[in-house]
């Protein structure tokens, strides 16, 4: 239990630091005179201080135990700073080699890679997913319908429009998870056989493609 709490603590560090960056990063690129006039193409020292103060305030108010801030410009690190502690129980300071459990931050990395392909003209946001993963061409939506016995047979409906790359990036594809929810569709995603054996990403995509979607594409964020 303690390991899980420590993991959650590390996750909160990362999430809160990322939030602080998203809220304040814009001001770090303000190239206007405040206490001094930075050179063109550099970061504002005053804005960077405000960004650090934001993270320090999160620590002082007890929202996070610590965090790490790294800003790169033109592929080179221009600001790196550690804040607070990495373990509240031991008081160990946050260090550059601190390991974080990042969970869904992998989605951000994947999204950046996808947008790079869009910039290069190799991927279109409104392309159908089935253009690249053919098994999604026959995707259906699962609809729970109740009968008189109180059972919920699953009815399959055709897609009103194909799943697009844009849907995948914004979580409106209709693909769902199996670790929460009690609908018939969600129970299919929780089937252990879905994860059985050795498989790669392409194999797993084909396994997911034959499962019904929880919603019509572009109708609900999930």
C-alpha positions as CSV (number, residue, x, y, z in Angstrom):
1,X,0.0,0.0,0.0
2,X,2.8,2.4,0.9
3,X,4.5,1.7,-2.5
4,X,1.2,2.6,-4.2
5,X,0.9,5.8,-2.2
6,X,4.5,6.7,-3.1
7,X,3.7,6.1,-6.7
8,X,0.7,8.3,-6.5
9,X,2.8,11.0,-4.8
10,X,5.3,10.8,-7.7
11,X,2.4,11.0,-10.2
12,X,1.0,14.0,-8.5
13,X,4.4,15.7,-8.7
14,X,4.5,15.2,-12.4
15,X,0.9,16.0,-13.1
16,X,1.0,19.2,-11.0
17,X,4.3,20.3,-12.5
18,X,2.9,19.7,-16.0
19,X,-0.2,21.7,-15.1
20,X,2.0,24.5,-13.8
21,X,4.0,24.4,-17.0
22,X,0.8,24.5,-19.2
23,X,-0.5,27.5,-17.2
24,X,2.7,29.5,-17.1
25,X,4.9,28.4,-20.0
26,X,3.4,31.1,-22.3
27,X,4.6,33.8,-20.0
28,X,8.1,32.3,-20.1
29,X,8.4,33.3,-23.7
30,X,7.3,36.9,-23.2
31,X,10.1,38.9,-24.8
32,X,9.1,42.2,-23.2
33,X,11.0,44.4,-20.8
34,X,10.3,43.7,-17.1
35,X,13.4,43.9,-15.0
36,X,15.6,43.6,-18.0
37,X,15.2,43.2,-21.8
38,X,16.2,39.6,-22.8
39,X,17.7,39.0,-26.2
40,X,15.5,37.9,-29.0
41,X,15.0,34.1,-28.9
42,X,15.8,33.7,-25.2
43,X,13.5,33.2,-22.3
44,X,12.5,35.9,-20.0
45,X,14.3,35.5,-16.6
46,X,11.4,37.2,-14.8
47,X,8.8,34.9,-16.4
48,X,10.9,31.8,-15.5
49,X,11.0,33.0,-11.9
50,X,7.2,33.2,-12.0
51,X,7.0,29.7,-13.3
52,X,9.3,28.4,-10.6
53,X,7.3,30.4,-8.0
54,X,4.1,28.7,-9.2
55,X,5.6,25.2,-8.6
56,X,7.1,26.3,-5.2
57,X,3.6,27.6,-4.2
58,X,2.1,24.2,-5.0
59,X,4.7,22.6,-2.7
60,X,4.2,25.2,0.1
61,X,0.4,24.8,0.0
62,X,0.8,21.0,0.3
63,X,-0.7,20.1,-3.1
64,X,2.5,18.3,-4.3
65,X,5.7,17.3,-2.5
66,X,8.0,18.2,-5.4
67,X,8.6,18.4,-9.1
68,X,11.1,18.8,-11.9
69,X,11.0,21.5,-14.5
70,X,12.8,21.2,-17.8
71,X,12.5,23.6,-20.7
72,X,14.2,23.1,-24.1
73,X,14.5,25.6,-26.9
74,X,15.6,24.6,-30.4
75,X,16.3,21.1,-29.0
76,X,18.7,22.3,-26.3
77,X,17.9,22.5,-22.5
78,X,17.8,26.1,-21.4
79,X,16.3,25.7,-18.0
80,X,16.4,22.8,-15.5
81,X,15.3,23.0,-11.9
82,X,14.3,20.5,-9.1
83,X,11.8,21.5,-6.4
84,X,10.9,20.0,-3.1
85,X,11.2,16.4,-2.1
86,X,10.7,13.1,-3.9
87,X,9.5,11.2,-0.9
88,X,7.6,13.0,1.9
89,X,8.2,10.1,4.3
90,X,12.0,10.3,4.1
91,X,12.4,13.9,3.1
92,X,14.7,12.9,0.3
93,X,15.2,15.9,-2.0
94,X,14.0,15.8,-5.6
95,X,16.9,15.0,-7.9
96,X,17.4,14.8,-11.6
97,X,17.4,11.0,-11.5
98,X,14.1,10.7,-9.7
99,X,11.8,8.1,-11.3
100,X,8.1,9.0,-11.9
101,X,5.2,6.7,-12.8
102,X,3.9,8.6,-15.8
103,X,0.8,6.5,-16.7
104,X,-1.2,8.4,-19.3
105,X,1.6,10.8,-20.1
106,X,2.5,8.2,-22.8
107,X,-0.5,9.6,-24.6
108,X,1.1,13.0,-24.8
109,X,4.3,11.5,-26.3
110,X,2.2,9.5,-28.9
111,X,0.2,12.6,-29.7
112,X,3.3,14.6,-30.4
113,X,4.7,11.9,-32.7
114,X,1.3,11.8,-34.5
115,X,1.3,15.5,-35.0
116,X,4.9,15.4,-36.4
117,X,3.6,12.9,-39.0
118,X,0.7,15.3,-39.8
119,X,3.2,18.1,-40.3
120,X,5.2,15.9,-42.7
121,X,2.0,15.1,-44.6
122,X,2.2,11.4,-43.8
123,X,-0.9,11.3,-41.6
124,X,-4.2,13.2,-41.9
125,X,-6.3,14.1,-38.8
126,X,-9.5,13.3,-40.7
127,X,-8.1,10.1,-42.2
128,X,-10.1,7.0,-41.3
129,X,-8.3,4.8,-38.9
130,X,-9.1,1.8,-41.2
131,X,-6.8,3.4,-43.8
132,X,-3.9,2.4,-41.6
133,X,-5.4,-0.5,-39.6
134,X,-7.6,-2.3,-42.0
135,X,-9.3,-4.4,-39.3
136,X,-11.2,-1.3,-38.1
137,X,-13.1,-1.1,-41.4
138,X,-15.8,-3.4,-40.0
139,X,-16.1,-1.7,-36.5
140,X,-19.6,-1.7,-34.9
141,X,-21.1,0.1,-31.9
142,X,-22.5,-2.0,-29.1
143,X,-25.9,-1.0,-27.6
144,X,-27.3,-2.6,-24.5
145,X,-31.0,-3.5,-24.8
146,X,-32.9,-4.9,-21.9
147,X,-35.3,-7.8,-22.3
148,X,-38.2,-8.9,-20.0
149,X,-35.9,-11.3,-18.1
150,X,-33.7,-8.4,-17.1
151,X,-30.8,-9.5,-19.2
152,X,-29.0,-7.2,-21.5
153,X,-28.3,-8.7,-24.9
154,X,-25.8,-6.6,-27.0
155,X,-27.1,-5.1,-30.2
156,X,-24.5,-4.1,-32.8
157,X,-25.1,-1.0,-35.0
158,X,-23.0,0.2,-37.9
159,X,-20.9,3.3,-37.6
160,X,-22.6,6.6,-38.6
161,X,-19.1,7.7,-39.8
162,X,-15.7,6.1,-39.6
163,X,-13.3,6.5,-36.6
164,X,-10.7,9.1,-37.6
165,X,-7.2,9.9,-36.4
166,X,-8.6,13.0,-34.8
167,X,-11.0,10.8,-32.8
168,X,-8.1,8.8,-31.4
169,X,-6.2,11.9,-30.4
170,X,-9.1,13.5,-28.6
171,X,-10.6,10.3,-27.1
172,X,-13.9,10.4,-29.1
173,X,-13.3,7.2,-31.0
174,X,-15.8,5.1,-29.0
175,X,-13.0,2.7,-27.9
176,X,-13.3,2.3,-24.2
177,X,-11.4,0.7,-21.2
178,X,-12.1,-2.6,-19.4
179,X,-11.0,-1.6,-15.9
180,X,-14.1,0.5,-15.0
181,X,-17.8,0.4,-15.8
182,X,-20.3,-2.4,-15.9
183,X,-21.8,-2.2,-19.4
184,X,-21.7,-5.2,-21.7
185,X,-19.2,-3.5,-23.9
186,X,-16.8,-2.6,-21.0
187,X,-17.0,-6.2,-19.8
188,X,-15.8,-7.4,-23.3
189,X,-12.7,-5.1,-22.9
190,X,-12.0,-6.6,-19.5
191,X,-11.9,-10.2,-20.9
192,X,-8.5,-11.7,-19.9
193,X,-8.3,-13.4,-23.3
194,X,-7.8,-10.0,-24.9
195,X,-4.4,-9.8,-23.2
196,X,-3.4,-13.5,-23.5
197,X,-0.1,-14.7,-25.0
198,X,2.6,-12.7,-26.7
199,X,1.5,-9.9,-29.0
200,X,2.7,-6.7,-30.5
201,X,0.9,-3.4,-31.0
202,X,-0.4,-4.4,-34.4
203,X,-1.8,-7.7,-33.0
204,X,-3.4,-5.8,-30.1
205,X,-5.0,-3.3,-32.5
206,X,-6.5,-6.1,-34.4
207,X,-7.9,-7.6,-31.2
208,X,-9.4,-4.3,-30.2
209,X,-10.9,-3.7,-33.7
210,X,-13.3,-6.7,-33.4
211,X,-14.8,-5.5,-30.2
212,X,-17.8,-3.2,-30.3
213,X,-17.4,0.5,-29.6
214,X,-19.0,2.0,-26.6
215,X,-20.3,5.0,-28.5
216,X,-20.6,6.3,-32.1
217,X,-17.4,8.2,-33.0
218,X,-17.3,11.9,-32.2
219,X,-20.4,11.7,-29.9
220,X,-18.7,11.3,-26.4
221,X,-15.4,11.9,-24.8
222,X,-14.2,8.8,-23.0
